[in-house]
């Protein structure tokens, strides 16, 4: 179930958006003219707050959409880019015409030059494009080098800015932007009257400049607003810090400075616009700037009905409001089930010998989460963990089984030791935990148990049954033989049993779930002794 809330007047006025989108939402982008909603299957919706109308656009295979102060920018999977809206300063990229467009139009410049785009970003009146060859192009308003190109005239056709670019950052109502090259250096360009470029100066620029405060740090994301910039930086412990450049929040000399009091947290997303910026943490705390021009947790968390059954993908800040997008799911149930399976120590098949003791775990899930399927590498991982204390190993397993931990340093050590990139980014958080758990469904070769129903064999992982069902858990720990199959006697058809098993992997109903399973789900919870909190699926299916 998709849920969206809109926050107006700095969060004092909160209301849900009654938007009905059946597809799973991938991300949202909110700006002054409206909100773009991209789904995981490439569909695109536009929501207009003025008339609370939502419409589905005709474009297919959309991978990203961005909204600025005046226009919409859309990237498709084939590398083509579309834009529409107002074109006062050339930011649509269609040429020297200020004509407005009511529907998406392909930017022909890239087609003519046989250039494919892989990423996009929007400023207030600017558009930014990263090509498949890692070149950065831009167009739009350029009085103060907002496009990154020296000069004082607007750019009506996309123009080359720099090469070897890996990331680009800007936001609605921002007249500046940042980009990073593949050497790890950060650059910024545009207006700098408040020091928002972070170049240790408030002077105007004649092209993009190096940002020294960011070049030696692990920058997770950057958000730009009218007069300030926010960088989310990961520290040596794996937690995030907020660094701000600009004059909106505190007096600035043009450098980035750390916001104090934001400790032991990880940021899920940050979004800036105009004079404000909103920030959402992985543990579901919403931060907004308060009257003291500092970041504090939003006090009315309960009024948002935010809890651990929500997966928050994005918060977006428009000129007059913020929007939080949430998908109801069973993450908290999954987290709870996995923690319980680890604590009960049932069917563990690997003993990790630390410096000061031994702790057991489930090998199949460690392999799945770290993406190590090679037996030799798994043995080397266990040998590496043997150099750690039990507390450190417990913190590692906490991350494996829940997606979060109080010690991310050990994960960075594993990255370096085994040459695995971005373990935290790829496997941390609620999205990746759910993804890794459910993807076991497709691992046919590692399924080690059979349920026999009406003479049909249904393969499944013992680990999944152990985590999800106390009926099967009791069965596994009570039997003395090593039987790897059981006959189901709950008067269910093979189709229904398959659907129930799939539910255990994915934690939710899908379009193929038989109506009999949905209608009898409370009985199924009771019979298989599933987590009682899974009954929220019934509530959601009836909405």
C-alpha positions in Angstrom: 0.0 0.0 0.0 1.4 3.4 -1.0 1.1 6.2 1.5 2.1 9.9 1.1 1.9 12.8 3.4 2.2 16.5 2.6 3.7 18.9 5.1 2.9 22.6 4.9 4.0 25.6 6.9 7.2 24.0 8.1 5.4 20.8 9.2 2.7 22.5 11.3 0.0 21.5 8.8 0.1 17.8 8.0 -2.3 15.8 5.9 -2.3 12.5 3.9 -2.5 12.6 0.1 -5.3 10.5 -1.2 -3.4 9.1 -4.1 -4.2 5.7 -5.4 -1.3 4.2 -7.3 -1.3 0.4 -7.5 2.3 0.0 -8.7 5.2 0.0 -6.3 6.6 3.5 -6.1 10.3 3.8 -6.8 10.9 7.5 -6.0 9.3 10.9 -6.0 10.6 14.3 -7.0 8.7 17.4 -5.8 9.1 21.0 -7.0 7.1 24.2 -7.4 5.0 23.0 -10.5 4.1 19.6 -9.0 5.4 16.2 -8.0 6.6 13.4 -10.2 6.1 9.8 -9.0 8.1 7.0 -10.7 7.2 3.4 -10.2 9.5 0.4 -10.2 8.0 -0.8 -13.5 8.8 2.4 -15.3 5.5 4.2 -15.1 5.3 7.9 -14.4 2.6 10.0 -12.6 2.3 13.7 -12.1 0.6 15.1 -9.1 -0.7 18.7 -9.0 -1.2 20.0 -5.5 -3.3 23.0 -6.8 -6.1 20.8 -7.9 -5.1 17.6 -6.1 -5.2 15.8 -9.4 -2.9 12.9 -10.4 -2.5 11.8 -14.0 -0.5 9.0 -15.6 1.9 10.1 -18.3 2.2 8.2 -21.5 5.9 7.7 -21.2 7.1 4.1 -20.5 10.4 2.7 -19.1 11.1 5.8 -17.0 14.1 5.4 -14.7 14.2 8.9 -13.2 12.2 12.1 -13.1 13.2 15.5 -11.6 11.2 18.6 -11.0 12.5 22.2 -10.8 10.9 25.6 -10.2 9.5 25.7 -13.7 10.0 22.4 -15.5 10.0 18.6 -15.4 12.9 16.5 -16.6 12.5 12.8 -17.4 15.1 10.0 -18.1 14.1 6.8 -19.9 16.0 3.5 -19.8 17.1 3.9 -23.4 19.1 7.0 -22.5 16.8 9.5 -23.9 15.6 12.6 -22.0 12.3 14.4 -22.1 11.3 17.8 -20.6 8.2 20.0 -20.4 6.9 23.0 -18.5 8.0 26.6 -18.8 11.2 27.4 -20.7 11.9 31.0 -19.7 15.7 30.5 -19.6 16.3 27.5 -21.9 16.4 24.9 -19.2 14.2 22.5 -21.2 17.1 22.1 -23.7 14.9 22.5 -26.8 16.5 25.6 -28.2 16.1 29.4 -28.2 12.4 29.6 -27.5 10.6 30.5 -24.3 7.5 28.6 -25.3 6.0 26.5 -22.6 5.2 22.8 -23.2 2.2 21.0 -21.6 3.5 17.5 -22.3 6.9 15.8 -22.4 9.1 16.4 -25.5 12.3 14.6 -26.3 15.5 16.6 -26.2 16.7 16.2 -29.8 20.2 17.5 -29.2 21.3 14.3 -27.6 19.7 12.2 -30.4 21.4 14.2 -33.1 24.8 13.9 -31.4 24.2 10.2 -30.5 24.6 10.9 -26.9 23.0 8.6 -24.3 22.2 10.0 -20.8 22.4 7.9 -17.6 21.6 10.5 -14.9 19.9 13.9 -14.6 19.4 16.7 -12.0 17.5 20.0 -11.9 18.2 23.3 -10.3 15.8 26.3 -10.3 16.1 27.1 -14.0 18.9 24.7 -14.9 19.1 21.1 -16.1 22.1 18.8 -15.7 22.9 15.6 -17.6 25.5 12.9 -17.2 26.2 10.9 -20.4 27.0 7.2 -20.8 30.6 8.4 -21.4 30.6 10.2 -18.0 30.5 13.7 -19.6 28.5 16.4 -17.8 26.2 18.7 -19.9 23.9 21.5 -18.7 21.6 24.2 -20.0 19.4 27.0 -18.7 19.9 30.1 -16.5 23.6 31.2 -16.5 23.9 34.7 -15.2 26.3 33.5 -12.4 27.7 30.4 -13.9 24.7 28.3 -12.7 25.4 25.8 -15.6 29.0 25.5 -14.7 30.1 27.4 -17.9 31.7 30.8 -17.6 29.7 33.7 -19.1 26.6 35.7 -18.3 24.1 34.5 -20.9 21.6 31.7 -20.7 22.3 28.3 -22.3 19.4 27.2 -24.6 21.0 24.0 -26.0 22.8 21.5 -23.7 26.5 22.4 -23.5 29.6 20.3 -22.4 30.8 21.2 -18.8 33.3 18.5 -17.7 34.4 15.0 -18.3 34.8 11.9 -15.9 31.8 13.0 -13.9 30.2 10.3 -11.6 27.5 12.3 -9.7 25.7 15.6 -10.0 23.5 17.3 -7.3 21.0 20.2 -7.4 17.4 20.9 -6.3 14.3 22.9 -6.9 14.9 26.6 -6.4 18.7 26.2 -6.2 20.9 28.5 -8.4 24.0 26.3 -7.9 25.1 22.7 -8.2 27.8 20.2 -7.2 29.4 17.4 -9.1 31.9 14.7 -8.3 34.5 13.2 -10.6 35.8 9.7 -10.6 38.9 10.8 -8.7 36.7 11.6 -5.8 37.0 15.4 -6.1 34.0 17.7 -5.7 33.3 20.9 -7.6 30.5 23.5 -7.4 29.3 26.4 -9.5 26.6 29.1 -9.5 25.5 31.8 -7.1 27.6 32.1 -4.0 26.4 35.2 -2.1 25.8 33.2 1.0 28.8 31.0 0.6 26.7 28.0 -0.5 29.3 26.7 -2.9 31.5 25.7 0.0 34.7 27.0 -1.6 35.8 29.0 1.5 34.6 32.2 -0.1 31.5 34.2 -0.9 32.9 35.6 -4.1 31.2 35.0 -7.4 32.8 32.4 -9.7 33.7 32.2 -13.4 33.1 28.5 -13.8 33.1 25.5 -11.5 35.5 25.5 -8.5 37.1 22.7 -6.3 35.3 22.2 -3.0 38.2 21.3 -0.6 36.1 20.5 2.4 34.4 17.6 0.7 37.3 16.1 -1.3 38.7 14.1 1.6 35.4 12.9 3.0 33.0 10.1 2.1 30.0 12.1 0.8 26.8 10.1 0.7 24.5 12.8 -0.8 24.3 16.6 -1.3 21.2 18.7 -1.3 21.0 22.3 -2.5 18.6 25.1 -1.6 18.4 28.8 -2.5 21.2 29.9 -0.1 22.7 26.8 1.4 24.0 23.3 0.7 23.8 20.2 2.9 26.3 17.4 2.6 25.6 14.0 4.3 29.0 12.6 5.2 29.8 9.1 6.6 32.3 9.1 9.5 34.8 6.4 10.4 32.2 4.6 12.5 29.8 4.3 9.6 27.3 6.9 10.9 26.3 10.1 9.1 27.1 13.7 9.9 25.4 16.8 8.6 27.7 19.4 7.0 26.3 22.8 5.9 27.6 25.6 3.6 25.8 28.8 3.2 24.3 31.6 5.2 20.7 30.5 5.9 21.3 28.5 9.0 24.3 30.0 10.6 26.8 32.7 9.7 29.1 31.4 7.1 32.5 32.2 5.7 31.8 30.1 2.7 33.1 26.8 4.1 31.3 23.6 5.1 30.8 23.1 8.9 29.5 20.2 10.9 26.1 20.4 12.6 26.6 19.4 16.2 24.2 17.1 18.1 23.3 14.8 15.2 25.0 11.6 16.5 24.9 7.9 15.9 22.3 8.1 13.1 22.2 7.4 9.4 20.3 9.5 6.9 17.9 7.9 4.5 17.4 11.0 2.3 17.7 14.8 2.4 15.9 17.3 0.2 16.4 21.1 0.0 14.4 23.9 -1.5 14.2 27.7 -1.1 15.3 28.4 2.5 14.4 25.0 4.0 15.5 21.4 3.8 14.0 18.3 5.2 15.9 15.2 6.4 14.8 11.7 7.1 16.9 9.1 9.1 16.9 5.4 8.6 15.3 5.0 12.1 12.3 7.0 10.9 13.0 10.4 12.5 12.1 13.4 10.5 14.3 16.5 10.9 13.3 20.0 9.9 15.1 23.3 10.6 13.6 25.0 13.6 13.4 28.7 14.6 17.0 28.4 15.9 18.2 27.6 12.4 19.4 24.1 13.5 18.2 20.6 12.8 16.0 19.0 15.4 13.7 15.9 15.3 10.2 16.7 14.2 8.2 16.6 17.5 4.9 15.2 16.2 6.2 11.9 14.9 3.1 10.0 16.2 0.8 12.3 14.1 2.5 11.0 11.0 1.7 7.4 11.9 5.4 6.6 11.2 6.4 3.3 12.6 8.4 0.3 11.7 5.9 -1.1 9.3 6.8 1.7 6.9 9.6 1.7 4.3 10.5 5.3 3.7 12.1 5.8 0.3 12.2 9.6 -0.1 11.3 12.9 1.4 11.0 15.8 -1.0 10.8 19.5 -0.2 9.0 21.9 -2.4 8.9 25.7 -2.1 5.9 25.6 0.3 5.7 22.1 1.5 7.4 18.8 2.0 6.2 15.3 0.9 7.1 12.1 2.6 6.5 8.9 0.7 6.0 5.6 2.5 5.1 2.0 1.5 3.5 -0.1 4.2 5.2 -3.5 4.4 6.3 -6.2 6.8 9.8 -4.9 7.5 9.4 -4.7 11.2 7.9 -8.2 11.2 10.8 -9.5 9.1 13.3 -7.8 11.3 11.6 -9.2 14.4 11.4 -12.7 12.9 15.1 -12.7 11.9 16.3 -11.4 15.3 14.3 -14.1 17.0 15.7 -16.8 14.8 19.2 -15.7 15.6 18.6 -15.4 19.3 16.9 -18.9 19.5 20.0 -20.4 17.9 17.9 -23.0 16.0 19.2 -24.7 12.9 22.4 -22.6 13.0 25.1 -24.2 10.8 28.2 -22.1 11.4 30.1 -21.3 14.5 32.1 -18.1 14.5 35.0 -18.3 17.0 35.9 -14.9 18.2 38.7 -13.8 20.5 36.6 -14.2 23.7 33.9 -16.8 22.8 31.8 -18.5 20.1 28.6 -17.3 18.4 26.5 -19.2 15.9 24.5 -18.1 12.9 22.9 -19.2 9.6 25.4 -19.6 6.9 22.9 -19.2 4.0 21.8 -15.8 5.1 25.4 -14.5 5.7 26.2 -15.6 2.1 23.1 -14.0 0.8 23.6 -10.7 2.5 27.3 -10.2 1.8 27.0 -11.8 -1.7 29.7 -14.3 -1.1 28.7 -17.7 -2.5 32.3 -19.1 -2.7 33.1 -21.6 0.0 36.8 -20.6 0.1 35.8 -16.9 0.6 33.3 -17.8 3.3 36.0 -19.7 5.2 38.3 -16.6 4.9 35.4 -14.4 6.1 35.0 -16.7 9.2 38.8 -16.6 9.7 38.7 -12.8 9.6 35.8 -12.7 12.1 37.9 -14.9 14.5 40.2 -11.9 15.0 37.2 -9.9 16.5 35.6 -9.9 19.9 32.1 -11.4 20.5 30.7 -7.9 20.8 32.1 -7.0 17.3 30.8 -10.2 15.8 27.4 -9.6 17.3 27.3 -6.2 15.8 28.2 -7.7 12.4 25.4 -10.2 12.7 23.0 -7.5 13.8 23.7 -5.8 10.5 23.2 -9.1 8.6 19.9 -9.9 10.3 18.4 -6.4 10.7 20.1 -4.1 8.2 21.3 -1.7 11.0 24.1 -1.8 13.6 25.8 0.4 16.1 29.2 -0.5 14.6 29.7 0.0 10.8 33.5 0.0 11.1 33.7 -3.8 10.9 31.8 -3.7 7.6 34.3 -1.2 6.1 37.1 -3.5 7.2 35.4 -6.4 5.4 35.1 -4.2 2.3 38.8 -3.6 2.3 39.8 -7.1 3.2 37.7 -8.8 0.5 37.6 -6.1 -2.1 33.8 -5.7 -1.9 32.5 -2.3 -2.6 29.8 -0.5 -0.7 28.5 -3.3 1.6 26.6 -0.9 3.7 25.0 0.9 0.8 24.1 -2.4 -1.0 22.9 -4.4 2.0 22.1 -1.9 4.7 18.7 -0.5 5.6 15.2 -1.8 5.3 15.0 -2.0 1.5 18.0 -4.2 1.1 17.1 -6.5 4.0 13.7 -7.2 2.5 15.3 -7.6 -1.0 18.0 -10.1 0.1 15.5 -12.2 2.2 12.9 -12.4 -0.6 15.5 -13.1 -3.4 16.2 -16.5 -1.8 12.9 -17.4 -3.4 14.7 -17.6 -6.7 17.7 -19.7 -5.4 16.4 -23.1 -6.4 19.7 -24.9 -6.0 20.0 -24.0 -2.3 16.4 -25.0 -1.4 16.8 -27.9 1.0 13.3 -28.9 2.1 10.1 -30.2 0.4 6.5 -29.8 1.3 4.4 -32.6 -0.3 0.8 -31.5 -1.2 -1.5 -33.7 -3.2 1.6 -35.6 -4.5 3.2 -32.4 -5.7 6.6 -31.4 -4.3 7.1 -27.8 -3.3 10.7 -26.8 -2.6 11.6 -24.2 0.0 14.5 -23.2 2.3 14.4 -24.6 5.8 15.8 -21.2 6.9 12.7 -19.4 5.6 10.3 -21.8 7.3 12.3 -21.5 10.5 12.3 -17.7 10.5 8.6 -17.3 9.6 6.7 -20.3 11.0 6.8 -21.6 14.6 4.9 -24.7 13.3 7.8 -25.7 11.1 10.4 -24.5 13.7 8.9 -26.8 16.3 8.8 -29.6 13.7 12.5 -29.1 12.9 13.8 -29.1 16.5 11.6 -32.0 17.6 12.3 -34.6 15.0 15.3 -36.9 15.6 15.9 -37.9 12.0 17.2 -35.7 9.2 14.1 -35.9 7.0 14.0 -33.0 4.4 10.3 -33.2 3.6 6.9 -33.2 5.1 3.4 -33.7 3.9 1.0 -30.8 4.5 -2.4 -31.8 5.9 -4.1 -28.4 6.1 -6.6 -29.2 3.3 -4.9 -26.7 1.0 -4.3 -27.0 -2.7 -0.8 -26.9 -4.1 -1.5 -23.4 -5.5 -2.5 -22.2 -2.1 0.5 -23.8 -0.4 2.8 -22.2 -3.0 1.2 -18.9 -2.3 1.7 -19.2 1.4 5.3 -20.2 1.0 5.8 -17.2 -1.3 4.2 -15.0 1.3 6.9 -16.2 3.8 9.6 -15.1 1.4 8.1 -11.7 0.3 6.1 -10.8 3.4 3.2 -9.5 1.3 0.3 -10.6 -1.0 0.8 -10.2 -4.7 -1.6 -10.2 -7.7 -1.4 -14.0 -7.9 -2.4 -14.6 -4.3 -5.6 -16.8 -4.4 -8.6 -15.2 -2.9 -9.0 -18.2 -0.6 -5.6 -17.4 1.0 -6.5 -13.8 1.5 -9.9 -14.6 3.0 -8.5 -17.3 5.3 -5.4 -15.5 6.2 -6.1 -15.2 9.9 -6.6 -19.0 10.0 -3.3 -19.4 8.1 -1.5 -17.2 10.6 -2.9 -19.4 13.4 -2.2 -22.7 11.8 1.4 -22.0 10.6 2.0 -19.9 13.7 3.2 -16.9 11.8 4.0 -13.6 13.4 0.6 -12.3 14.5 1.6 -8.8 13.3 1.3 -10.1 9.8 -2.4 -9.6 10.1 -1.9 -6.0 8.9 -1.8 -7.5 5.4 -5.5 -8.3 5.8 -6.1 -4.7 6.8 -4.2 -3.3 3.8 -5.8 -5.7 1.3 -9.2 -4.4 2.3 -8.3 -0.8 1.7 
